[in-house]
Amino acid sequence: MKAVGVIVEYNPFHNGHAFHLRASKEASKADIVIAAMSGNFLQRGEPALVSKWYRTRMALMNGADLVFELPYGFAVQHAQNFANGAVSMLTAVGCDFLCFGSESGEIDSFFKTIHFLQTQQKTYNDNIKRLIDTGVSYPKAASLAFHQLPSSGQFLDLAKPNNILGFHYIKAILDQNSSITPLTITRKNANYHDEHFASETIASATSIRKAIFSSEKHDVDVGQYVPPQTKQLLNEYYHQYGLFHRWENYWRFLQYRLLQTTPEQLREIYEVEEGLENRLIAAALEASSFLEFMEKLKTKRYTWTRLQRVCVHILTNATKTEMTRFSDKASYLRLLGMSTAGKEYLNRQKKLLGLPLVSKLSAYKQEDILLDVKATRIYNMAIPFAQTKNLLQQEYSHPPIYLAEKDR
């Protein structure tokens, strides 16, 4: 059985994601699709709209065959580490292909750009350092530094978010000597960060979340932009828990953490650097909401995304020491869900897996997974107390979701 891998968040799963899954199978001629999916906190430093279990169901109902959790230590990270963790997982589970969406849509442009940068590495790094010293954020500095290189206009546009991720996916494949063959398809209709609906059926996850949160009762109809299964599961989650997760649900917990922590202790948290600890505490003393806090905190040097990631790490007390273990490769495969075809593939592949397979947390004791446990506990604190206890226990006892073919 041939397998194509995808690296995803599904926050929430929408029509563009469904197109990506179909196109990935068609382009690779694979038998199954394997997803490396972020857990309850995401790469841009946000809580997922609904839990990883609900997003796993969305994925399985719409064409994914195996869903593995990308560990917190890679999921809430900058693009390079995010890619390293996801690619190492897809390699370990035996994927033949990795298919990602990009603004480019041309796989050769990624390889040419990587080779070009290798020949210009010192100049590129010097340009980045010089630009950062002027107060520019790292992502902006990296993009500007690239465009200052001679002949850079002939290569990939590294100012585009999906191109950046794709660049790091392919670089991870090369760095890890993975046997995965990368493929890319052109991102359809909506751009990654679009906040408004751009077509009648395709919209970015950002615009879908914005529409949901703009309705007081969260009953806004986004049905034309998401598969019926997603709409059903979103309604079910809200009916059961009374909320969709967003940063404001965690503001008082974050404020408490900041106001009871010393600057010295904050400096031990991952990504807290260059005196940021003092700005964090000062902003927490004055802000009455997460949005106000972020507006007080934001500077040219720090992107909104990076600051949100810092806030997640403060919530979970993810220290620099803990997070250093997550720069290279994943150390386990946490199975969240499978289809009938996925189960068959896993049975065939089980003895060939490159990493330990974790199907139930209570049977696995490795230290690295404790960050995932902490993240889930914090994520569930937004939910009414009466249901929190069951959810905390569920993290240890929840078996992988199995979706038979008749239920897809």
C-alpha positions as CSV (number, residue, x, y, z in Angstrom):
1,M,0.0,0.0,0.0
2,K,1.3,3.4,-1.0
3,A,0.9,6.3,1.5
4,V,0.9,10.1,1.0
5,G,1.5,12.3,4.1
6,V,0.0,15.7,4.8
7,I,0.9,18.1,7.6
8,V,-2.2,19.8,9.0
9,E,-4.0,21.6,11.7
10,Y,-7.6,21.5,10.5
11,N,-8.8,24.5,12.6
12,P,-11.4,23.6,11.4
13,F,-11.5,21.2,8.5
14,H,-12.9,23.0,5.5
15,N,-13.6,22.6,1.8
16,G,-10.0,23.7,0.9
17,H,-8.7,20.9,3.1
18,A,-11.0,18.4,1.4
19,F,-9.7,19.5,-2.0
20,H,-6.1,19.1,-0.7
21,L,-6.8,15.5,0.4
22,R,-8.3,14.5,-2.9
23,A,-5.6,16.2,-4.9
24,S,-2.9,14.6,-2.7
25,K,-4.2,11.1,-3.5
26,E,-4.6,11.9,-7.2
27,A,-1.1,13.4,-7.5
28,S,0.6,10.6,-5.6
29,K,-1.6,7.7,-6.8
30,A,-1.5,6.6,-3.1
31,D,-3.8,4.1,-1.5
32,I,-4.1,6.0,1.8
33,V,-3.6,9.5,3.3
34,I,-1.7,9.9,6.6
35,A,-2.0,13.2,8.5
36,A,0.5,14.6,11.0
37,M,-1.9,16.9,12.9
38,S,-1.1,19.5,15.6
39,G,-2.7,18.8,19.0
40,N,-4.7,21.3,21.0
41,F,-2.4,24.3,20.6
42,L,-1.2,25.4,17.1
43,Q,1.8,26.7,15.3
44,R,0.6,30.4,15.3
45,G,0.3,30.2,19.1
46,E,-3.5,29.7,19.3
47,P,-5.8,27.2,21.0
48,A,-7.6,25.0,18.4
49,L,-11.2,25.9,17.9
50,V,-12.2,22.4,19.0
51,S,-10.2,19.5,20.5
52,K,-7.8,17.2,18.6
53,W,-10.4,14.4,18.9
54,Y,-13.1,16.3,17.1
55,R,-10.6,17.5,14.5
56,T,-9.5,13.9,14.1
57,R,-13.1,12.9,13.4
58,M,-13.4,15.7,10.8
59,A,-10.3,14.4,9.1
60,L,-11.3,10.8,9.0
61,M,-14.8,11.6,7.8
62,N,-13.4,13.5,4.9
63,G,-10.7,11.2,3.5
64,A,-7.8,10.9,5.9
65,D,-6.9,7.3,6.9
66,L,-4.5,7.7,9.7
67,V,-4.1,10.7,12.0
68,F,-1.1,11.1,14.3
69,E,-0.6,13.9,16.8
70,L,2.3,16.3,16.1
71,P,3.7,16.7,19.6
72,Y,3.4,20.0,21.4
73,G,7.1,20.5,21.3
74,F,7.0,20.7,17.4
75,A,3.4,22.0,16.9
76,V,3.9,25.3,18.8
77,Q,7.1,26.2,17.0
78,H,8.6,28.3,14.3
79,A,8.5,26.8,10.8
80,Q,11.8,24.9,10.8
81,N,11.2,22.9,13.9
82,F,7.5,22.4,13.0
83,A,8.6,20.9,9.7
84,N,11.4,18.8,11.3
85,G,9.0,17.1,13.7
86,A,6.2,16.4,11.1
87,V,8.5,15.1,8.4
88,S,10.3,12.8,10.9
89,M,6.9,11.3,11.9
90,L,5.7,10.8,8.3
91,T,9.1,9.2,7.5
92,A,8.8,6.9,10.5
93,V,5.3,5.7,9.5
94,G,6.5,4.8,6.0
95,C,5.0,7.6,3.8
96,D,6.1,7.4,0.2
97,F,5.0,11.0,-0.5
98,L,4.4,14.3,1.2
99,C,1.9,16.6,-0.5
100,F,1.5,20.2,0.6
101,G,-0.3,23.3,-0.7
102,S,1.7,26.3,-1.8
103,E,1.4,29.6,-3.6
104,S,4.1,28.4,-6.0
105,G,2.6,25.1,-7.1
106,E,5.9,24.1,-8.7
107,I,8.0,21.6,-6.8
108,D,11.2,22.3,-8.8
109,S,11.2,25.9,-7.5
110,F,11.6,24.7,-3.9
111,F,14.6,22.5,-4.8
112,K,16.2,25.3,-6.8
113,T,15.7,27.8,-4.0
114,I,17.2,25.5,-1.4
115,H,20.3,24.9,-3.6
116,F,20.6,28.7,-4.3
117,L,20.5,29.5,-0.6
118,Q,23.2,26.9,0.1
119,T,25.5,28.7,-2.2
120,Q,24.7,32.0,-0.6
121,Q,24.4,30.9,3.0
122,K,26.9,33.3,4.6
123,T,25.6,36.4,2.8
124,Y,22.1,35.4,3.6
125,N,22.8,34.9,7.3
126,D,24.7,38.1,7.5
127,N,21.8,40.0,5.9
128,I,19.3,38.5,8.4
129,K,21.5,39.5,11.4
130,R,21.9,43.0,10.1
131,L,18.2,43.4,9.5
132,I,17.3,42.0,12.9
133,D,19.7,44.5,14.5
134,T,17.5,47.3,13.0
135,G,14.5,46.0,15.0
136,V,12.9,43.9,12.2
137,S,11.2,40.6,13.2
138,Y,12.9,37.3,12.1
139,P,10.4,36.3,9.5
140,K,10.5,39.8,7.9
141,A,14.3,39.8,8.1
142,A,14.5,36.4,6.5
143,S,12.3,37.4,3.6
144,L,14.1,40.8,3.0
145,A,17.5,39.1,3.3
146,F,16.5,36.6,0.6
147,H,15.3,39.3,-1.8
148,Q,18.6,41.2,-1.3
149,L,20.6,38.2,-2.7
150,P,21.7,38.5,-6.3
151,S,19.2,36.7,-8.7
152,S,16.8,35.9,-5.9
153,G,13.9,37.0,-8.1
154,Q,14.3,33.9,-10.2
155,F,13.4,31.7,-7.3
156,L,10.6,30.9,-4.8
157,D,8.7,33.8,-3.2
158,L,9.6,33.3,0.5
159,A,7.3,36.1,1.6
160,K,4.3,33.7,1.1
161,P,3.4,31.6,4.2
162,N,2.7,28.3,2.4
163,N,5.9,28.6,0.4
164,I,7.8,29.1,3.6
165,L,6.3,26.0,5.2
166,G,6.9,24.0,2.0
167,F,10.5,25.2,1.8
168,H,11.1,23.9,5.4
169,Y,9.3,20.6,4.6
170,I,11.6,19.8,1.7
171,K,14.7,21.0,3.6
172,A,13.7,18.6,6.5
173,I,13.3,15.8,4.0
174,L,16.8,16.5,2.6
175,D,18.4,17.1,6.1
176,Q,16.9,13.8,7.4
177,N,17.8,11.8,4.3
178,S,14.2,10.8,4.2
179,S,13.0,8.6,1.3
180,I,9.8,10.7,1.1
181,T,9.1,12.3,-2.3
182,P,7.6,15.8,-2.0
183,L,4.7,17.0,-4.1
184,T,2.9,20.3,-4.1
185,I,-0.4,21.6,-5.4
186,T,-1.4,25.2,-5.9
187,R,-3.4,26.6,-2.9
188,K,-6.9,27.1,-4.1
189,N,-8.8,30.5,-4.0
190,A,-8.3,31.6,-0.3
191,N,-5.0,32.8,1.0
192,Y,-3.6,31.4,4.3
193,H,-4.3,34.5,6.4
194,D,-7.4,35.8,4.6
195,E,-9.9,37.2,7.1
196,H,-12.8,37.5,4.7
197,F,-14.6,35.0,2.4
198,A,-13.1,35.1,-1.0
199,S,-15.3,32.7,-2.9
200,E,-18.6,30.9,-2.7
201,T,-17.2,27.6,-1.4
202,I,-13.5,28.0,-0.5
203,A,-12.4,30.1,2.5
204,S,-9.4,30.1,4.8
205,A,-9.7,28.7,8.3
206,T,-8.9,32.2,9.6
207,S,-12.0,33.7,7.9
208,I,-14.2,30.8,9.1
209,R,-13.1,31.3,12.7
210,K,-13.6,35.0,12.4
211,A,-17.1,34.4,11.1
212,I,-17.9,32.0,13.9
213,F,-16.6,34.3,16.7
214,S,-18.4,37.3,15.2
215,S,-21.7,35.7,16.1
216,E,-22.7,36.0,19.8
217,K,-24.2,32.5,19.9
218,H,-21.7,31.1,17.5
219,D,-24.5,30.0,15.2
220,V,-23.3,31.8,12.1
221,D,-23.8,29.6,9.1
222,V,-20.4,28.6,7.5
223,G,-21.9,25.5,6.0
224,Q,-21.0,26.5,2.4
225,Y,-17.3,26.6,3.3
226,V,-17.1,23.3,5.3
227,P,-18.1,19.7,4.6
228,P,-21.4,18.7,6.3
229,Q,-19.5,16.5,8.8
230,T,-17.5,19.5,10.0
231,K,-20.6,21.6,10.5
232,Q,-22.2,18.7,12.4
233,L,-19.2,18.2,14.7
234,L,-18.8,22.0,15.3
235,N,-22.5,22.2,16.4
236,E,-22.0,19.1,18.5
237,Y,-18.9,20.5,20.3
238,Y,-20.6,23.8,21.0
239,H,-23.8,22.1,22.3
240,Q,-21.7,19.8,24.6
241,Y,-19.2,22.3,26.0
242,G,-20.8,25.7,25.4
243,L,-17.8,27.3,23.7
244,F,-15.3,27.3,20.9
245,H,-11.7,27.8,22.2
246,R,-10.1,31.2,21.7
247,W,-7.4,33.1,23.5
248,E,-9.9,35.2,25.6
249,N,-10.9,31.9,27.3
250,Y,-7.4,31.7,28.7
251,W,-6.6,35.3,29.5
252,R,-7.2,35.2,33.2
253,F,-5.0,32.0,33.5
254,L,-2.3,33.7,31.5
255,Q,-2.6,36.9,33.5
256,Y,-2.3,35.0,36.8
257,R,0.8,33.1,35.5
258,L,2.5,36.4,34.6
259,L,1.6,38.2,37.8
260,Q,2.8,35.4,40.1
261,T,6.0,34.7,38.2
262,T,9.3,36.6,38.7
263,P,11.2,38.0,35.7
264,E,14.0,35.5,36.4
265,Q,11.5,32.6,36.2
266,L,10.0,34.0,33.0
267,R,13.4,34.1,31.4
268,E,13.5,30.3,31.7
269,I,10.4,30.0,29.4
270,Y,11.0,29.1,25.8
271,E,11.2,32.1,23.4
272,V,11.3,34.6,26.2
273,E,14.4,36.7,25.3
274,E,15.9,40.2,25.3
275,G,14.1,41.6,28.2
276,L,10.7,40.4,26.9
277,E,9.8,39.2,30.4
278,N,9.6,42.8,31.7
279,R,7.2,43.8,28.9
280,L,5.1,40.8,29.6
281,I,4.6,41.6,33.2
282,A,4.0,45.3,32.6
283,A,1.4,44.6,30.0
284,A,-0.3,42.0,32.2
285,L,-0.7,44.6,35.0
286,E,-2.6,47.0,32.7
287,A,-4.6,44.8,30.2
288,S,-8.2,43.8,30.8
289,S,-8.3,41.3,27.9
290,F,-6.0,39.2,25.8
291,L,-6.4,41.5,22.8
292,E,-5.5,44.6,24.8
293,F,-2.5,42.7,26.3
294,M,-1.2,41.7,22.8
295,E,-1.7,45.3,21.6
296,K,0.4,46.6,24.5
297,L,3.0,43.9,23.9
298,K,3.5,44.1,20.1
299,T,6.6,45.6,18.7
300,K,8.3,45.7,15.3
301,R,10.8,43.0,16.5
302,Y,8.2,40.5,17.7
303,T,5.5,39.2,15.3
304,W,2.0,38.6,16.7
305,T,2.4,34.9,16.0
306,R,5.7,34.7,18.0
307,L,4.2,36.5,20.9
308,Q,1.2,34.2,20.9
309,R,3.5,31.2,21.0
310,V,5.4,32.8,23.9
311,C,2.0,33.1,25.7
312,V,1.2,29.4,25.1
313,H,4.6,28.4,26.5
314,I,4.0,30.5,29.6
315,L,0.6,28.9,30.1
316,T,2.1,25.4,29.8
317,N,5.4,26.3,31.6
318,A,7.4,25.0,28.6
319,T,10.9,25.8,29.5
320,K,14.0,26.3,27.3
321,T,15.4,23.1,28.7
322,E,12.3,21.1,27.9
323,M,11.9,22.5,24.4
324,T,15.5,21.8,23.3
325,R,14.5,18.2,22.9
326,F,12.2,19.2,20.0
327,S,14.4,20.7,17.4
328,D,15.3,17.6,15.4
329,K,13.0,14.6,15.2
330,A,10.0,13.2,17.0
331,S,10.5,10.4,19.4
332,Y,7.0,8.7,19.3
333,L,3.9,8.3,17.1
334,R,0.7,9.1,19.0
335,L,-2.2,7.6,17.0
336,L,-5.4,9.6,17.2
337,G,-7.5,7.9,14.6
338,M,-7.8,5.5,11.7
339,S,-10.1,4.3,8.9
340,T,-10.4,0.7,7.8
341,A,-7.7,1.2,5.2
342,G,-5.5,3.0,7.7
343,K,-5.9,0.1,10.2
344,E,-4.9,-2.4,7.5
345,Y,-1.9,-0.3,6.5
346,L,-0.8,0.0,10.2
347,N,-1.1,-3.8,10.7
348,R,1.2,-4.3,7.6
349,Q,3.6,-1.6,8.7
350,K,3.8,-2.1,12.4
351,K,7.1,-4.0,12.6
352,L,8.7,-1.5,10.2
353,L,7.8,1.7,12.1
354,G,10.7,3.9,12.8
355,L,9.3,5.2,16.2
356,P,7.3,3.7,19.1
357,L,3.6,3.6,18.4
358,V,1.4,5.1,21.2
359,S,-2.2,4.1,21.0
360,K,-3.1,4.7,24.6
361,L,-1.2,7.2,26.8
362,S,-1.6,5.2,30.0
363,A,0.7,2.5,28.4
364,Y,3.5,4.9,27.5
365,K,5.8,6.6,30.1
366,Q,8.4,8.5,28.0
367,E,9.1,12.0,29.4
368,D,8.7,13.8,26.1
369,I,5.0,13.1,26.0
370,L,4.4,15.0,29.3
371,L,4.3,18.3,27.5
372,D,1.3,17.0,25.5
373,V,-0.4,16.0,28.7
374,K,0.2,19.5,30.2
375,A,-1.0,21.2,27.1
376,T,-4.3,19.1,27.1
377,R,-4.9,19.9,30.8
378,I,-4.5,23.6,30.2
379,Y,-6.6,23.5,27.0
380,N,-9.4,21.9,28.9
381,M,-9.4,24.6,31.6
382,A,-11.6,26.7,29.4
383,I,-14.4,24.1,29.6
384,P,-16.9,24.3,32.4
385,F,-15.6,22.6,35.6
386,A,-18.3,19.9,35.7
387,Q,-16.9,18.4,32.5
388,T,-13.1,19.1,33.0
389,K,-12.5,16.0,35.2
390,N,-13.8,13.6,32.6
391,L,-11.7,15.3,29.9
392,L,-8.5,15.1,31.9
393,Q,-9.0,11.4,32.5
394,Q,-9.9,10.9,28.9
395,E,-6.5,12.0,27.7
396,Y,-5.0,8.8,29.3
397,S,-7.8,6.4,28.5
398,H,-9.1,7.6,25.1
399,P,-8.4,4.9,22.5
400,P,-7.7,5.9,18.9
401,I,-10.9,6.8,17.0
402,Y,-11.8,4.0,14.5
403,L,-14.1,5.0,11.6
404,A,-15.3,2.1,9.5
405,E,-15.7,2.7,5.7
406,K,-19.5,2.7,6.0
407,D,-19.3,5.7,8.4
408,R,-17.2,7.9,6.1
